[in-house]
Amino acid sequence: MPTKDPGPLRAFKKQIEKRKKSNERAIKLRLFPNSRFEEEKLFDIGLAYARLWNELNYEKSQAFLRDKLSPGKRDEINKRYY
């Protein structure tokens, strides 16, 4: 009996659910752009994500160093960046 390919989206969702139950903090995703335009767009998305992640963590670390990082403050910072 041939095995059915679950498809990339289903596999990705399964990986996310698995990560939620573990201490892993990253999901590796390999993309194959078809053109230079797609490659540039994917790079821009990755760069924007990295900048957002750095800003978010910088703000949290500054609050932690000022001893003002509570669970409520962390949620407030997260919501601001969403």
Distance bins in CASP14 RR format, pairs under 12 A and 6 or more apart:
PFRMAT RR
TARGET T0000
AUTHOR 0000-0000-0000
RMODE 2
METHOD distances of the structure
MODEL  1
4 10 0 0 0 0 0 1 0 0 0 0 0
4 11 0 0 0 0 0 1 0 0 0 0 0
5 11 0 0 0 0 1 0 0 0 0 0 0
6 12 0 0 0 0 1 0 0 0 0 0 0
6 13 0 0 0 0 1 0 0 0 0 0 0
6 14 1 0 0 1 0 0 0 0 0 0 0
6 15 0 0 0 0 0 1 0 0 0 0 0
7 13 0 0 0 0 1 0 0 0 0 0 0
7 14 0 0 0 0 1 0 0 0 0 0 0
7 15 0 0 0 0 0 1 0 0 0 0 0
8 14 0 0 0 0 0 1 0 0 0 0 0
8 15 0 0 0 0 0 1 0 0 0 0 0
8 29 0 0 0 0 1 0 0 0 0 0 0
8 30 0 0 0 0 0 1 0 0 0 0 0
8 31 0 0 0 0 0 1 0 0 0 0 0
8 32 0 0 0 0 0 1 0 0 0 0 0
9 15 0 0 0 0 0 1 0 0 0 0 0
9 16 0 0 0 0 0 1 0 0 0 0 0
9 29 0 0 0 0 0 1 0 0 0 0 0
10 16 0 0 0 0 0 1 0 0 0 0 0
10 17 0 0 0 0 0 1 0 0 0 0 0
11 17 0 0 0 0 0 1 0 0 0 0 0
11 18 0 0 0 0 0 1 0 0 0 0 0
11 27 0 0 0 0 0 1 0 0 0 0 0
11 29 0 0 0 0 0 1 0 0 0 0 0
11 30 0 0 0 0 0 1 0 0 0 0 0
12 18 0 0 0 0 0 1 0 0 0 0 0
12 19 0 0 0 0 0 1 0 0 0 0 0
12 27 1 0 0 1 0 0 0 0 0 0 0
12 28 0 0 0 0 0 1 0 0 0 0 0
12 29 1 0 0 1 0 0 0 0 0 0 0
12 30 0 0 0 0 0 1 0 0 0 0 0
12 31 0 0 0 0 0 1 0 0 0 0 0
13 19 0 0 0 0 0 1 0 0 0 0 0
13 20 0 0 0 0 0 1 0 0 0 0 0
13 27 0 0 0 0 0 1 0 0 0 0 0
14 20 0 0 0 0 0 1 0 0 0 0 0
14 21 0 0 0 0 0 1 0 0 0 0 0
14 27 0 0 0 0 0 1 0 0 0 0 0
15 21 0 0 0 0 0 1 0 0 0 0 0
15 22 0 0 0 0 0 1 0 0 0 0 0
15 24 0 0 0 0 1 0 0 0 0 0 0
15 26 0 0 0 0 0 1 0 0 0 0 0
15 27 1 0 1 0 0 0 0 0 0 0 0
15 28 0 0 0 0 1 0 0 0 0 0 0
15 29 0 0 0 0 1 0 0 0 0 0 0
16 22 0 0 0 0 0 1 0 0 0 0 0
16 24 0 0 0 0 0 1 0 0 0 0 0
16 26 0 0 0 0 0 1 0 0 0 0 0
16 27 1 0 0 1 0 0 0 0 0 0 0
16 29 0 0 0 0 0 1 0 0 0 0 0
17 24 0 0 0 0 0 1 0 0 0 0 0
17 27 0 0 0 0 0 1 0 0 0 0 0
18 24 0 0 0 0 1 0 0 0 0 0 0
18 27 0 0 0 0 1 0 0 0 0 0 0
19 25 0 0 0 0 1 0 0 0 0 0 0
19 26 0 0 0 0 1 0 0 0 0 0 0
19 27 1 0 0 1 0 0 0 0 0 0 0
19 28 0 0 0 0 0 1 0 0 0 0 0
19 29 0 0 0 0 0 1 0 0 0 0 0
20 27 0 0 0 0 0 1 0 0 0 0 0
25 53 0 0 0 0 0 1 0 0 0 0 0
25 57 0 0 0 0 0 1 0 0 0 0 0
26 49 0 0 0 0 0 1 0 0 0 0 0
26 53 0 0 0 0 0 1 0 0 0 0 0
29 42 0 0 0 0 0 1 0 0 0 0 0
29 45 0 0 0 0 0 1 0 0 0 0 0
29 46 0 0 0 0 0 1 0 0 0 0 0
29 49 0 0 0 0 0 1 0 0 0 0 0
30 42 0 0 0 0 0 1 0 0 0 0 0
31 38 0 0 0 0 1 0 0 0 0 0 0
31 39 0 0 0 0 1 0 0 0 0 0 0
31 41 0 0 0 0 0 1 0 0 0 0 0
31 42 1 0 1 0 0 0 0 0 0 0 0
31 43 0 0 0 0 0 1 0 0 0 0 0
31 45 0 0 0 0 1 0 0 0 0 0 0
31 46 0 0 0 0 0 1 0 0 0 0 0
32 38 0 0 0 0 1 0 0 0 0 0 0
32 39 0 0 0 0 1 0 0 0 0 0 0
32 42 0 0 0 0 1 0 0 0 0 0 0
33 39 1 0 1 0 0 0 0 0 0 0 0
33 40 0 0 0 0 1 0 0 0 0 0 0
33 41 1 0 0 1 0 0 0 0 0 0 0
33 42 1 0 1 0 0 0 0 0 0 0 0
33 43 0 0 0 0 1 0 0 0 0 0 0
33 44 0 0 0 0 0 1 0 0 0 0 0
33 45 0 0 0 0 0 1 0 0 0 0 0
34 41 0 0 0 0 0 1 0 0 0 0 0
34 42 0 0 0 0 0 1 0 0 0 0 0
35 41 0 0 0 0 1 0 0 0 0 0 0
35 42 0 0 0 0 0 1 0 0 0 0 0
36 42 0 0 0 0 0 1 0 0 0 0 0
36 43 0 0 0 0 0 1 0 0 0 0 0
37 43 0 0 0 0 0 1 0 0 0 0 0
37 44 0 0 0 0 0 1 0 0 0 0 0
38 44 0 0 0 0 0 1 0 0 0 0 0
38 45 0 0 0 0 0 1 0 0 0 0 0
39 45 0 0 0 0 0 1 0 0 0 0 0
39 46 0 0 0 0 0 1 0 0 0 0 0
40 46 0 0 0 0 0 1 0 0 0 0 0
40 47 0 0 0 0 0 1 0 0 0 0 0
41 47 0 0 0 0 0 1 0 0 0 0 0
41 48 0 0 0 0 0 1 0 0 0 0 0
42 48 0 0 0 0 0 1 0 0 0 0 0
42 49 0 0 0 0 0 1 0 0 0 0 0
43 49 0 0 0 0 0 1 0 0 0 0 0
43 50 0 0 0 0 0 1 0 0 0 0 0
44 50 0 0 0 0 0 1 0 0 0 0 0
44 51 0 0 0 0 0 1 0 0 0 0 0
45 51 0 0 0 0 0 1 0 0 0 0 0
45 52 0 0 0 0 0 1 0 0 0 0 0
46 52 0 0 0 0 1 0 0 0 0 0 0
46 53 0 0 0 0 1 0 0 0 0 0 0
46 54 0 0 0 0 0 1 0 0 0 0 0
47 53 0 0 0 0 0 1 0 0 0 0 0
47 54 0 0 0 0 0 1 0 0 0 0 0
48 54 0 0 0 0 0 1 0 0 0 0 0
48 55 0 0 0 0 0 1 0 0 0 0 0
48 81 0 0 0 0 0 1 0 0 0 0 0
49 55 0 0 0 0 0 1 0 0 0 0 0
49 56 0 0 0 0 0 1 0 0 0 0 0
49 81 0 0 0 0 0 1 0 0 0 0 0
50 56 0 0 0 0 0 1 0 0 0 0 0
50 57 0 0 0 0 0 1 0 0 0 0 0
51 57 0 0 0 0 0 1 0 0 0 0 0
51 58 0 0 0 0 0 1 0 0 0 0 0
51 81 0 0 0 0 0 1 0 0 0 0 0
52 58 0 0 0 0 0 1 0 0 0 0 0
52 59 0 0 0 0 0 1 0 0 0 0 0
52 77 0 0 0 0 0 1 0 0 0 0 0
52 78 0 0 0 0 0 1 0 0 0 0 0
52 80 0 0 0 0 0 1 0 0 0 0 0
52 81 1 0 0 1 0 0 0 0 0 0 0
52 82 0 0 0 0 1 0 0 0 0 0 0
53 59 0 0 0 0 0 1 0 0 0 0 0
53 60 0 0 0 0 0 1 0 0 0 0 0
53 78 0 0 0 0 0 1 0 0 0 0 0
53 81 0 0 0 0 1 0 0 0 0 0 0
54 60 0 0 0 0 0 1 0 0 0 0 0
54 61 0 0 0 0 0 1 0 0 0 0 0
54 81 0 0 0 0 0 1 0 0 0 0 0
55 61 0 0 0 0 0 1 0 0 0 0 0
55 62 0 0 0 0 0 1 0 0 0 0 0
55 77 0 0 0 0 1 0 0 0 0 0 0
55 78 0 0 0 0 0 1 0 0 0 0 0
55 80 0 0 0 0 0 1 0 0 0 0 0
55 81 1 0 0 1 0 0 0 0 0 0 0
56 62 0 0 0 0 0 1 0 0 0 0 0
56 63 0 0 0 0 0 1 0 0 0 0 0
56 74 0 0 0 0 0 1 0 0 0 0 0
56 76 0 0 0 0 0 1 0 0 0 0 0
56 77 1 0 0 1 0 0 0 0 0 0 0
56 78 1 0 0 1 0 0 0 0 0 0 0
56 79 0 0 0 0 0 1 0 0 0 0 0
56 80 0 0 0 0 1 0 0 0 0 0 0
56 81 1 0 1 0 0 0 0 0 0 0 0
56 82 0 0 0 0 1 0 0 0 0 0 0
57 63 0 0 0 0 0 1 0 0 0 0 0
57 64 0 0 0 0 0 1 0 0 0 0 0
57 69 0 0 0 0 0 1 0 0 0 0 0
57 74 0 0 0 0 0 1 0 0 0 0 0
57 77 0 0 0 0 1 0 0 0 0 0 0
57 78 0 0 0 0 0 1 0 0 0 0 0
57 81 0 0 0 0 0 1 0 0 0 0 0
58 64 0 0 0 0 0 1 0 0 0 0 0
58 65 0 0 0 0 0 1 0 0 0 0 0
58 77 0 0 0 0 0 1 0 0 0 0 0
58 81 0 0 0 0 0 1 0 0 0 0 0
59 65 0 0 0 0 0 1 0 0 0 0 0
59 66 0 0 0 0 0 1 0 0 0 0 0
59 68 0 0 0 0 0 1 0 0 0 0 0
59 69 0 0 0 0 1 0 0 0 0 0 0
59 73 0 0 0 0 1 0 0 0 0 0 0
59 74 0 0 0 0 1 0 0 0 0 0 0
59 76 0 0 0 0 0 1 0 0 0 0 0
59 77 1 0 1 0 0 0 0 0 0 0 0
59 78 0 0 0 0 1 0 0 0 0 0 0
59 80 0 0 0 0 1 0 0 0 0 0 0
59 81 0 0 0 0 1 0 0 0 0 0 0
60 66 0 0 0 0 0 1 0 0 0 0 0
60 68 0 0 0 0 0 1 0 0 0 0 0
60 69 1 0 0 1 0 0 0 0 0 0 0
60 70 0 0 0 0 0 1 0 0 0 0 0
60 71 0 0 0 0 0 1 0 0 0 0 0
60 72 0 0 0 0 0 1 0 0 0 0 0
60 73 0 0 0 0 1 0 0 0 0 0 0
60 74 1 0 0 1 0 0 0 0 0 0 0
60 75 0 0 0 0 0 1 0 0 0 0 0
60 76 0 0 0 0 0 1 0 0 0 0 0
60 77 1 0 1 0 0 0 0 0 0 0 0
60 78 0 0 0 0 1 0 0 0 0 0 0
60 80 0 0 0 0 0 1 0 0 0 0 0
60 81 0 0 0 0 0 1 0 0 0 0 0
61 68 0 0 0 0 0 1 0 0 0 0 0
61 69 0 0 0 0 1 0 0 0 0 0 0
61 74 0 0 0 0 0 1 0 0 0 0 0
61 77 0 0 0 0 0 1 0 0 0 0 0
62 68 0 0 0 0 1 0 0 0 0 0 0
62 69 0 0 0 0 1 0 0 0 0 0 0
62 73 0 0 0 0 0 1 0 0 0 0 0
62 77 0 0 0 0 1 0 0 0 0 0 0
63 69 1 0 1 0 0 0 0 0 0 0 0
63 70 0 0 0 0 1 0 0 0 0 0 0
63 71 0 0 0 0 0 1 0 0 0 0 0
63 72 0 0 0 0 0 1 0 0 0 0 0
63 73 1 0 1 0 0 0 0 0 0 0 0
63 74 1 0 0 1 0 0 0 0 0 0 0
63 75 0 0 0 0 0 1 0 0 0 0 0
63 76 0 0 0 0 1 0 0 0 0 0 0
63 77 1 0 0 1 0 0 0 0 0 0 0
63 78 0 0 0 0 0 1 0 0 0 0 0
63 80 0 0 0 0 0 1 0 0 0 0 0
64 70 0 0 0 0 0 1 0 0 0 0 0
64 73 0 0 0 0 1 0 0 0 0 0 0
64 74 0 0 0 0 1 0 0 0 0 0 0
64 77 0 0 0 0 0 1 0 0 0 0 0
66 73 0 0 0 0 0 1 0 0 0 0 0
67 73 0 0 0 0 0 1 0 0 0 0 0
68 74 0 0 0 0 0 1 0 0 0 0 0
68 76 0 0 0 0 0 1 0 0 0 0 0
68 77 0 0 0 0 0 1 0 0 0 0 0
69 75 0 0 0 0 0 1 0 0 0 0 0
69 76 0 0 0 0 0 1 0 0 0 0 0
69 77 0 0 0 0 1 0 0 0 0 0 0
69 78 0 0 0 0 0 1 0 0 0 0 0
70 76 0 0 0 0 1 0 0 0 0 0 0
70 77 0 0 0 0 0 1 0 0 0 0 0
71 77 0 0 0 0 0 1 0 0 0 0 0
71 78 0 0 0 0 0 1 0 0 0 0 0
72 78 0 0 0 0 1 0 0 0 0 0 0
72 79 0 0 0 0 1 0 0 0 0 0 0
73 79 0 0 0 0 0 1 0 0 0 0 0
73 80 0 0 0 0 0 1 0 0 0 0 0
74 80 0 0 0 0 0 1 0 0 0 0 0
74 81 0 0 0 0 0 1 0 0 0 0 0
75 81 0 0 0 0 0 1 0 0 0 0 0
75 82 0 0 0 0 0 1 0 0 0 0 0
76 82 0 0 0 0 0 1 0 0 0 0 0
END
